Amino acid sequence: MSNININALKTNTYDAIVIGSGISGGWAAKEFTEKGLKTLVLERGRDVQHIKDYPTTNMFPYEFAHRGELTLAIKNENPIVSRCYAFKEDAMHFMVKDKEHPYVQEKPFDWIRGYQVGGKSLLWARQTQRWSDFDFDGPKRDNFAVDWPIRYQDIASWYSYAEKFAGISGNSDGLAELPDGEFLPGYPLNAVEDYFKEIVKNKYSNRHVISARCAHLSKPNQVHYDQGRGKCQNRVLCQRGCPFGGYFSSNASTLPWAAKTGHLTLKPFSVVESVIYDDAKGKVTGVRVIDSNTKETTEYYAKVVFINAGALNTNLILLNSKSKRFPNGLGNDSGVLGKYVAFHNYSARISAEYDGKKDFATDGRNPAGGGYIPRFRNVFKQEMNFKRGYAAGFGAGRYHETDNAGVGSSLKNNLLKAPLGPWRVDSHMMGETIPKESNFVSLSDDKKDSWGIPQLNISVDYDENDALMKKDYIEQLTEMFTEAGFKNIKPNIESQSPGLDIHEMGGVRMGHDPKTSLLNKWNQLHTCSNVFVTDGACMTSTSTQNPSLTYMALTARAVDYAVKAMNRGEI
Amino acid sequence: MERRIVIKQILIMAGGLALLPSCLKEAGKSTILLKNINIDLDQENLLGEIAETIIPRTDTPGAKELNLHLYVLKMLDDCYSDLEQKQFVNGIEQLKDFVHHRHAKSFNKLSITQRQNILLDLEKSKTLSPELFAFYTIIKQRTIKGYLNSKYVMTSLIKYELVPGRYNGYFPVKSA
């Protein structure tokens, strides 16, 4: 018996374990394996191999039974995920169905998940902006949450490191509030986006419209070809998985790169039940895994564990990792674990038309999606009746607009020779929300999932600050659109629940003080030195930027620190 | 029964709208497998004629040749509520009555102009029954969408590019 145990211990022992294979888990895998550590990546879903497992990627619209639409049965069975823009006939196989993985909504929260190798990195919107010190300094300056234990200079070189490998397209815009990076050529703005940029520049000293920065290979470098990736072909069918590797995903980039080192073991169908804390050793020895098919439990061991399960699932794993030393969840002496969850307020849009620039239309497709307006409220000082601010997307396009009236050959002719309509412009807000103790996740007392793990209670809501900010967004964009001579301006104040932004963050926040935070400045648990969290759960505040690039940089930085600390014998 | 399931799966795998081999057809039944609605062959043929009236053959194929009426039925069967499905099917019968009342003939015996006038009257009427309204709205919208998204149109008339490989934000066009 003891021999068997010893063998099991040996075969199940690695240098590092990474829980999750999404955008941050993929980076952890790449960094550990490149540094020569034998690394186990645990993924709760099935394997999705680059290209081979993208079943819809080369399908034409007419090859889909419902031409891309969802059937009513699927919508009725999946009211939550059906609200997500990417849940359509071409990509629904990459998204969790409501019934498969239930959770408890103490308040309405659309939890959008991708349980497969690569996670949501297959599906993300690929927008990548750096944070600046106006973001990292936010909680301290404006007196909310806790002070970030890092500043821009701590992460700047890691942004560069991540950008060079992932491939980020953008322009150097010279804005203090949105630092430039290591860019591949930016995608151009079109005629009306450029026009709006000029109008905004002339009218407002502190507002800018720039080309959206995105994780697409506009002009690949050798390091991208070495990953087996090629130039983005402007398909803009990214949610299906890209056969060219034109955008960054774990599947196209970090995971195959890690596999090439020979140090990677990837185990799909591995649901992590908990992280194992050894009271005698005073650290974590490994993780307990349930096979999602057989429900068999196995333990895996390592010197260091990175939890990259996706922000809320990382919270769940830590809350469920109870020991004598940590009866309320691993690292949770402070009681802060699961609290101060925040997100991005995406609940307003505004659209309009423009009668000018009729000499131009667009040809082909823009993977960047158009323009980006960095946060301009409360940047340099507090000036509004709300805290923080919002960034905004801005795009313009012209379409052949059909006249569907009538029947017969005249209708047919109208459909085939539809004239170009006016330019149509559209913007959406991306508001910073303030992390609060009252926005939290916790374990359900009575409800369990199919593997016997407690379901997650989610209790997250908007607040008065969000409402004031939203009002300002609508007012300001209306003013800017009016200034540009746009017509038929239509605000759309959607009633979408938190979660649908798919930017949930926090619960395992970084901070200086173990009494008020879980992680130190290296994303390491204050009270358990061999556990790190570098996904969205670590975020102390949300700022307005799309967060994935920051997760990539924080992950590479944390692995670098962890390996050095291991070499020093500290871990 | 087993065989029907297998065939259904083949249809799903093929990912497109496919016809059952005619040897499997039951007399008087619709030519495609429908899960939620009952359509007989007469009704299906009538839908074919209506779709063809909406988008007729000219020097290029029309609705019937592109099986757009079967796409309409597929969408009706899978993507609409019970109520809309019932309204649609009842709407077909109301249309038959309407045609008979006006011309004392069935739709497929009418001239093209008569057929077009029937549909244009439905389109313009502000006093349609909910059934006729649902019927006409669905068949019109779906025939148009099915046409624009058909393989024929997307490969021969308005080419859909799966791999554009380019973006030009200042594409010159003649201003209207």
Interface residues (C-beta under 8 A of the other chain):
Chain A: N58 M59 F60 P61 Y62 E63 F64 A65 H66 R67 E69 L70 T71 L72 A73 Y187 P188 L189 N190 A191 E193 D194 Q233 N234 R235 L237 K358 D359 F360 A361 T362 D363 G364 R365 N366 P367 T402 N404 A405 G406 V407 G408 S409 L411 K412 L415 L416 P419 L420
Chain B: L11 I12 G15 G16 L17 T53 I54 I55 P56 T58 G62 Y71 K74 M75 D78 C79 Y80 S81 I112 Q116 L119 L120 E123 K140 Q141 I144 K145 G146 Y147 L148 N149 S150 K151 V153 M154 L157 I158 Y160 E161 L162 V163 P164 G165 R166 Y167 N168 G169 Y170 F171 P172 V173 K174 S175 A176
